[in-house]
Amino acid sequence: MTVRHLFSDGKGQVAILFPDGTRAEGSCSAIDDQADLALVEFRGRPSTPCVPISAAPIAAQETIWQVGY
């Protein structure tokens, strides 16, 4: 997940560059203009840790909070 304003047209191909110089191809698959959020899906780096946002699955229509810049 990242910020929506990075994508001029909302969807498309992106390149993700990791701190160690590794590059992965991905795509912006969903956006929320009101919350300024974008979902980027990528493959090619299975060792990248996933940070859970909840101990339990999020239910449909459940409120979540966006924190950060």
N, C-alpha and C positions, 0 to 999 in steps of 0.2 A: 504494500500500500504506500502511496506517495501523494503528492499534491496535484490537483487537477490542472493548475495554471502552468505546469510544465509542458502540457500538450495543447498545441494550437487548435487542432481539429478534434481532439477528444479521443480518437482511437488510432491505432497504427503500430508499426514496428518500432522497437526501441533497442538500444544497446545498453547493457549494464556493465559498468567497469568497477571491479572490486579493488580494494586497497592493495592487494598483492599483484595487481596487473592483469588478473584473469578477466576475460570478457565473456559475456553470455548474451545471446539474442533473446528478446522477449517481445511481448505485445501488450498494449494497453487494452484491456478487455472490458472495462466498465468505468464509468465516471459518475460523479455526483457534483454538479455545478454548485449547488447551494452549499454543500459542506466543503467544497474545494478538495475532493478526494478522487484518486484514480487507483484502480487495481491493475498492477502489472504482473503478468504471468511469464515465467521463464523456465527454461530447462538447461541442464548442462553443468550444474554445480551441486551435486547431491550432498556435499559435506557442509553446506551453508546451514547454520542452525535456524530452526523455526522458533520464534518467540510467541508462545501462546498468549492470547488476550483474555482468556477466561479458563477456569478449571472445568467448567461445564460447557456444553455446546450452547451457542446463542440461539434463542428461539426467534421465530419469525415475528417481526414487529417489535422486538425488544429494543429499548433505547441503549445506544452505545455512545461514548464520549470521545471526541477528537481532542488530543492534547498535543501541543507543540507549536511550532511557528506556522 
